[in-house]
């Protein structure tokens, strides 16, 4: 073992179920510059009523009068923003989408509005909420962002409506932003917190997705994977990395999403599927969409919710999950014959992750009876690399370090007049199919175990990442940690 570290010295010498968006009601007497919504209803026996806004009632309740038409518009909205809406009308069904004050429904035909859907366009950070007062039902629960309020297929009239705009992201609220790559459209603008990404009624496939957390706790991640036409389930990715494909004309057929290191939160999502429409909401690793049915996902909605009693759900396992830690050995590293280290990527990853070249100090050894010296970091780095690609175990690396004690006054090296000894050596690893730095960082960010909490000098800890490849397209990120003490 001692000879391995001496070789390292020589080399060193020569190398030197409440939505977390916490939607607060926008009051009718909101400040004049607050983003809001104004709307009016055309009511049986009354005609067009005066405009109301921000959660006030349009229509009537308790008078058994049908709403026949509606007009909606935004107040103080960002430039380029729109409000879109469509109604389900007696004897007609769903009409086309209209926007920004145009009439939805009918007037002069004595036809009831039976349901409505409303959504915002180009308004990240906001959500539209609404509810309907329905014949024989009364006030329904609030729905949002394109969901149906009212009924269809039951011949029940909408009698009144309340609509409000809520702020879902204010740089403090935990949320989610996501974007879809859509057939014939390309990458759409990112939307947030329950808004629609993709299209409805246009028969266009979603081909790829990117998701990111907003204002999440330090160390939190959003993880997701897609089931793709002719490919099946891809490996999971995280935090803005593309899932799916673009430029290959392949449909996304299903998606799974989960949160990591976000206690007290759950992620909910649903898919709009070819020939099916909007499915029920799924959560925490469940499958939204279909697999084995060759049906395209056309749109998705995603939201983060605060869980009841601050309980943290356990996500359902992902498929083809290459994430590996000592506690989750779901995919073993290949044998050393096929493992090679990409030192350029390793250096880039360590720099991106803020890793410093510690410990610092001088190590001594003998070569052919002559004393030599070198930088201790470079010597340990050689052993660390061998441990990463399984040429050494962590126990063997520790023993090799200890074998140098006789030549270094009973320790491995001297720094600031202190002699340092090794406490222990640890290793953890994960893998990714992406070679780009973002993919490698996502894999490296999983490797954050604090193996020891005391009994070592934190300023002298060796903590490095190694990017290794086995030739199969998988990139292994190995983290090797060695703790040292001068006691």
Secondary structure, DSSP 8 states (H G I E B T S, - for coil): -HHHHHHHHHHHHHH--EETT------TT--TTS-EEEEEEEETTTEE---EETT-EEE-SSS---EEEEEEEEES--TT-EEEEEEEETTTEE---EETT--EE-SSS---EEEEEEEEES-TTEEEEEEEEETTTEE---EETT-EEE-SSS---EEEEEEEEEE--SSSS-EEEEEEEETTTEE---EETT--EE-SSS---EEEEEEEEES--TT-EEEEEEEETTTEE---EETT--EE-SSS---EEEEEEEEES-TTEEEEEEEEETTTEE---EETT--EE-SSS---EEEEEEEEEE-GGG--------TT----BTTB-SS----GGG-EE-HHHHHHHHHHTT------SEEEEEETTEEEEEEHHHHHHHHHHHHHTTSS-HHHHHHHHHTTGGGTTTSSEEETTEEEEEEEEEEEEEEES--SHHHHHHHHTT------SSSS-GGG-EEEEEEEE-SSS-EEEEEEEEEEE--
